[in-house]
Amino acid sequence: RMKILIPSALHSYTGGARTEADGATLAEVLADLERRHPGIRFRMIDEQGRIRRHIRFFAGGSQVFELTQALAPADELIIVQALSGG
């Protein structure tokens, strides 16, 4: 099971900064995360199935750009929500 670090703006879905999910790709991990915490995936993935512009995913020290990218279960997935405004 992969450990996931959740940004503070999404803590209302998970109840805190850390959670876990299963999956071999980013898409599978996010699907399991959605199953465990309904509504959270839509905050990160848009209606066209693309990563939202203000969301970044990091696993194994590198940014993950594609939902199809394979993830190692030992990696920690870090979700970062960029701040915007002026």
Summary of the structure (lengths in Angstrom):
residues: 86
radius of gyration: 11.9
end to end distance: 38.8
largest distance: 38.8
contacts: 221
relative contact order: 0.25
helix: 24%
strand: 30%
